[in-house]
Amino acid sequence: MRRQSKFDLIIFDLDGTLVDGREAIRENFHFALKKFDLPQVEDEEIDAMIGLPLVEMFERTLAPSNRHMAPKLVSVYAEKYIETGHVGTTILSDVIPTLQRLRKDGFKLAVATSKKNDPVRPLLERLGLHKYFDLVTGCREGMRNKPHPDMIRFIKGTERGAAANCNGWRYACRHSHSQKYWDQCDSCDQQRKPRRNDHQQDP
């Protein structure tokens, strides 16, 4: 039974809130630089940039003459991270008991991270955290990165539509009246190409 509250939805960030992903971020960052034979940087320098969009992290690392390579480095990083991002990522202390208590109290839980959307759910599945969340989203095509409220609007719109239409509140599609940013719904298998816009992702 839910405790008396003015709200019923809690949205979490990922890195530094639910997990410590520094080791995985470092490993994949170094991998991308090595792929293009670019100078490596110290782990401390990478750690200091975590939370910035990934393309900006690479731009800050590269010499001015190489900064045009940042999008290529992001692609290499992302391709590897989707397979190995769980290695070196640990769940922070007290996270699981807290999530269990919130679920028991009847709250809906969501994750909104500025990481690229593709690796987010596989990462949470490998860590065993996905079962606690009703909706998980990264920065999808057409979304602007935080602090812009695109992700929050997406989650709230999906929640409202799912309550009336969709089987479970884990995916967004036209069934949930959230047509801007969805890519696939597991319940109905509908797909739609999202609109494009400038956006960036965190590591």
N, C-alpha and C positions, 0 to 999 in steps of 0.2 A: 504494500500500500504506500502511495506517495505521501511524503510529508507535505503539510500545507506550505505552498510556495507560490510566489508571484510568476514563476516561469517553470517550464517543463522540459526545456531543451538546453543542453550544455555542450558547447563546441570547444574542442581542444586543439591546440597546435600540436605538432609532432616532436620535432627535435628540441631537446632541452625541457620539454614538458612531460612527454610520455617516455621518450627514449633518449639514450646517449648514443648518437650516431657518429661521433667524431672519428673513431678509428676507421669506419667504413668510408666516410667522406674523404679522409686523408688518402686512404689506399686508392680510391678511384680517381682522385685528383692527380696523384703522382702517376698513375697509369696513363691518364690522358696526356700529360706533359711528356712522358717517356715515349709514347706512341709517335709523337712528332719531333722527337729529339730536341726538346726544349729544356732549358735549365730548370732544375728542381727548386723547390722552396722548402723552408723549414716547416715542420708540423705546426709550430706555434703561430706562424703567419697564416696558415690555413685556418686554424682554430679561431683566430681573431676575426676572420671574415665570414664565419658560419652565420647564416641568417640573411646574408645578402643574396640577391639573385645570382645564380651560378655563373651566368655570362659576365656579370660584373666582377666576380671573384677572379675569373681568368683574365679579364682585362686589366685588373690591378696587378696581376702577377707578371704579365707579359711586357716585354720591352715595347715602346711605342711603335716600332716598325713591324711588330708581330701581332698587334692587337686585333687586326682583321681576322686572325685565326680563332678568336674566342668562340664563335658559333660552332666551328668544327670540333673544338675541344669539348664543348657542351654535348655534342652528339655522341662522341666517343665515350665520355663519362656516363651518359645516360644509358647507353647500350650495355655497358658493363654493370652498372649499378642495378639494373633490373634483375640481373642474375645473381649478383654477389652482395647486394646492399645489406642483407641480413647478417652477413659475416662481419663481426666487429660492432654490431649494433646491439645494445643491451637495454632492457627495460629498467627504468629508474625505480628506485626503492619506493615502496608503498603505492605504486601505481595500480597494481592489480587489486589489492584490497579496497582501494578507493573506488575503482570502477565497479567492483562487485557490489559495494554498498550503494552506489548511485543507481545501479540497475535494480537492486532490490527495492529501493525507494521509488521506483517507477519513472525515473527520468529517461528521456531520450538522449542518446549520446552520439556525437559526431566528431569527425576529425577534419580540419581544414588546414592543409599545409601548402606552402608555396613551392614544394617540390613539383616536378612534372607529374601529371596524374598517373601515367602508366605504371610506375613501380610501387605506388603507395599501397594499394590493396595487397599485392603479392608480399610486400614486406611485412605488413601486419599479420597476414596469414602465417608466414613462416615464424613469426615471433609469438603466435598464439593470441594476439590481441584483437583480431578482427571480430571475434564473437561478442565482444562487449559493445560494439558500435552499430548503430542503425544505418549510418551513412558515413562513407569515407570519400573525401575528394581532395585531389591535388589541383594544381593550376591547369585547367583544361583549355583546349583551343578556344580562343575568343575571350577568355577571362583576363582581366588585368590583375596584377599581383597585389598582395597585401602591401600597404594598408587600405587599398581600394576595396570596397565592400562586395565586389562581385561574388566571392565565394560564400559569404554570409547570405547574400540574397539567393544564391543558388540553393543552399541548404534549406533556408526557410521556405522557399517556393516549393521545393521537393517535398518537404514535410507536410505542407498544407495539401498538396495534391495527392500524396500517398494516403493520407487519412481517408480520402474519399474514393480513390480509384485503384491504386496499384497493390499488388500482392507483396507486401513487405516494403519497407522503406530503406532499401539498400542501393537502388539504382534510380536514375532519373531519365525519363523519356516523355513522350507526349501524353502517356497515360497519367503522368503526374502534373500536367500543365506547366512544366518547366522546359520550354523548348529552346532556350538559348544555347545551352552548353552540353547537353547530353550527347553521348556517343552510342551507348547500347543499353538495353534493358534486358536483364536475364529472364524476367517473367514473360515478356512478349516478343523478345528477340528483334524488336524494331530497331532500326538504325537510321541515323541522320547525320549528314556532314555539317559540323558546326560552322558558324561564321568565323572568319579570320580577323584577328586584330593583333596589335603589338602586345606581347606579354613576355614575361620572363619567369624562370623557375629557380627556386632555391635548390641546393644540392640534396 
